[in-house]
Amino acid sequence: MTTSAPLRFANADFEQLPKSIKAKVEKMRETRRGMYIWGPVGTGKTYAAYAIMKKLGELGLRATLYTAPDLMDKLRDDFQHKDSYNLDRLLENRGVLIIDDLGAEKATEWVVETLHRIIDKRYREVLPTIVTSNSSLDELVDRVGDRIPSRLAETCDIVKLEGEDRRLP
């Protein structure tokens, strides 16, 4: 769980994000819509996620960010110890949930079922969820089935980030 940015993204600047993203974030309290930000590697999705998390805090909204693989590891550890503490806390989270790099985790049956529980709970409660991914929603269907992408499509504004890999010289 991250409520503050790691060193690499400590200076993530909301003002540097595309206008389409900024407008949606600033209206999130009223619209209760999330965002599905996707695009090729290195186009700034993680940077955007941390900049959004910081902005939401400034707007008085609680936001928590997990990378999808770290989230699944944390929940899997609980599951193996017959403990559901972290999943229960996550399911009760009423703030904005940000899941970075969805699709980077191995899509086992357990992962898909757990992600569905999280996304479905937030769908039913009309809680904003922000997801970043290298995959379009159509591509995500191939990895996790159609239930998760369908709920994300209904509850999230879809934003594609394009461009060259910023990490390469």
C-alpha positions in Angstrom: 0.0 0.0 0.0 1.3 3.4 -0.9 -0.2 6.7 0.3 3.0 8.6 -0.5 5.1 8.4 -3.7 8.4 6.5 -3.8 11.5 8.5 -4.5 11.3 8.1 -8.3 7.9 9.6 -8.4 8.1 12.0 -5.4 8.0 15.0 -7.8 5.2 13.7 -10.0 3.5 16.8 -11.1 -0.2 16.8 -11.7 0.1 19.9 -13.9 2.3 17.9 -16.3 -0.6 15.4 -17.1 -2.8 15.6 -20.2 -5.8 18.0 -19.8 -8.1 15.0 -20.3 -6.8 13.3 -17.2 -6.7 16.5 -15.1 -10.3 17.4 -15.9 -11.5 13.9 -14.9 -9.6 13.9 -11.6 -10.8 17.3 -10.6 -14.4 16.2 -11.1 -14.0 12.8 -9.5 -15.8 13.7 -6.3 -18.9 14.6 -8.2 -18.8 12.0 -10.9 -17.6 9.1 -8.7 -16.0 7.7 -11.9 -12.6 6.1 -12.0 -10.1 6.0 -14.8 -8.6 3.3 -16.9 -5.2 4.6 -18.1 -3.5 2.4 -20.7 -0.8 2.5 -23.3 2.6 1.2 -24.3 5.5 0.8 -21.9 7.1 4.0 -20.8 4.4 6.4 -21.7 3.9 7.8 -18.2 1.1 5.7 -16.7 2.8 5.1 -13.4 3.9 8.7 -13.2 0.3 9.8 -13.8 -0.9 7.4 -11.1 1.4 9.0 -8.5 0.6 12.5 -9.6 -3.1 11.7 -9.4 -2.7 10.2 -5.9 -1.0 13.4 -4.7 -3.7 15.6 -6.3 -6.5 13.6 -4.8 -4.9 14.1 -1.4 -4.9 17.9 -2.0 -8.6 17.7 -2.9 -9.3 16.0 0.4 -9.9 12.6 -1.1 -8.2 9.5 0.4 -6.3 7.6 -2.2 -4.3 4.4 -1.9 -2.0 3.0 -4.6 -0.9 -0.6 -5.1 1.1 -2.1 -7.9 -1.0 -5.1 -9.1 1.8 -7.6 -8.5 2.5 -6.3 -5.0 -1.2 -6.3 -4.1 -1.6 -9.9 -5.2 1.6 -10.9 -3.3 0.3 -9.2 -0.1 -3.1 -10.8 -0.4 -1.7 -14.2 -1.3 0.5 -14.2 1.8 -2.6 -13.5 3.9 -4.5 -16.3 2.2 -1.6 -18.8 2.8 -1.7 -17.9 6.5 -5.5 -18.2 6.6 -5.8 -14.5 7.3 -8.0 -12.1 5.3 -7.0 -8.9 7.1 -5.6 -7.0 4.1 -8.3 -8.2 1.7 -11.0 -7.2 4.3 -9.4 -3.8 4.7 -9.1 -3.3 0.9 -12.8 -4.3 0.4 -13.8 -1.8 3.0 -11.7 1.0 1.5 -14.1 3.9 0.7 -11.4 6.1 -0.8 -10.0 6.1 -4.3 -8.2 2.9 -5.0 -5.4 3.1 -7.6 -4.1 -0.2 -9.1 -0.9 0.4 -11.1 0.2 -2.0 -13.8 -2.8 -4.3 -14.0 -1.9 -7.3 -16.2 1.7 -7.5 -14.9 0.7 -10.1 -12.4 0.4 -13.8 -13.4 -3.3 -14.3 -14.1 -4.0 -17.5 -12.1 -7.5 -18.5 -11.2 -6.9 -17.1 -7.7 -5.7 -13.8 -9.0 -8.6 -13.3 -11.3 -11.1 -14.3 -8.6 -9.5 -11.9 -6.1 -9.3 -9.0 -8.6 -12.9 -9.6 -9.4 -13.9 -9.4 -5.7 -12.1 -6.1 -5.4 -13.4 -4.5 -8.6 -16.9 -5.9 -8.1 -17.2 -4.5 -4.6 -16.1 -1.1 -5.8 -18.5 -1.3 -8.7 -21.4 -2.1 -6.5 -20.6 0.7 -4.0 -19.9 3.2 -6.8 -16.3 3.9 -5.5 -13.8 5.4 -7.9 -11.0 3.1 -9.0 -8.1 4.1 -11.1 -6.2 1.4 -13.0 -3.1 1.7 -15.2 -2.2 -1.1 -17.7 -0.2 -1.8 -20.8 -3.3 -3.6 -22.1 -6.5 -2.2 -23.6 -9.7 -3.5 -22.0 -10.1 -5.8 -25.0 -6.7 -7.2 -24.4 -7.4 -7.5 -20.7 -10.4 -9.7 -21.5 -7.9 -12.3 -22.8 -6.0 -12.3 -19.5 -8.8 -12.1 -16.9 -12.1 -12.8 -18.7 -14.8 -10.3 -19.4 -16.2 -9.6 -15.9 -13.5 -7.2 -14.7 -13.0 -5.3 -18.0 -16.8 -4.9 -18.3 -17.1 -3.3 -14.8 -14.1 -1.1 -15.5 -15.6 0.0 -18.8 -18.8 1.0 -17.1 -17.3 2.8 -14.1 -14.1 4.3 -15.6 -13.2 6.9 -18.2 -10.8 5.3 -20.6 -7.6 7.2 -21.4 -4.9 6.0 -23.7 -1.4 7.4 -23.3 0.7 7.2 -26.4 4.2 8.1 -27.4 7.7 6.8 -27.2 9.2 5.0 -24.2 10.3 7.9 -22.0 12.8 5.7 -20.2 14.9 5.1 -23.3 17.7 7.6 -24.1 
